[in-house]
Amino acid sequence: MTHPTPPPPRICPACDGFASAAITLGGRDHRGHLRTLTVHCPACHGTGTLHPARTREGARV
């Protein structure tokens, strides 16, 4: 008997899998480092994938 394999994770349609981005603020601080902000995709919260929709047990199709 074969074991069922879980389906592959779905890529987030909002960010296409690129869940985090570094945005420069323009300019540098007093030490010479570039100032950046790290932002995450609001749809997948920085994971790049979406959880599959839950199916209700006993639901009729």
N, C-alpha and C positions, 0 to 999 in steps of 0.2 A: 504494500500500500504506500503510495507516495504521500508526502507531507505537503500541505498547501503552503505556498509562499505568499507573503504579504505583497500587495501591489506596491510598485515604486512610488516614492513621494511625488506629489504634484508640484510643479514649479509655480511660484506665485505669479499671477498674471499682471499684477501691478508693477513689479520690479524686475520681472524676467529672471529671477534667481540672484540678482545683484542687490542684496538686501541692505548693505551698508555703504555709505559714501562719505568721503572726507571733503569738506567744503572749506576753502581758504577764506579767511576774513580780510585778506589784503593787508600787506605790510608784515613786519616782523616785530617781535618783542625786543626788550633791551639786551637780551642775550644773543639775538640773531636767529632765533627759532621762528619758523613760519607758523603763524597762528591758524589753527584749523578747528572745525567742529565736526564731530562724527554724528551722522544722522542715520536713522534706521527707517525702513519701510513701515508705514503705519498699518498696512494690511496684514503683513506676516510677522511683524515685530522683530525684524532682523534675522529671521531664520532662512529666508529664501524659498521656503516650501509652505504649502497649505495642507492642513489635515484633511483627509477625505471626509466627505459628508457622512454623517452617521445614518445607518439604516435602522429603522425600527423593527424589532423582532415581531414576527407575526403579522406584519403589514402586507396587505394584498397589493398585487401589482396590477 
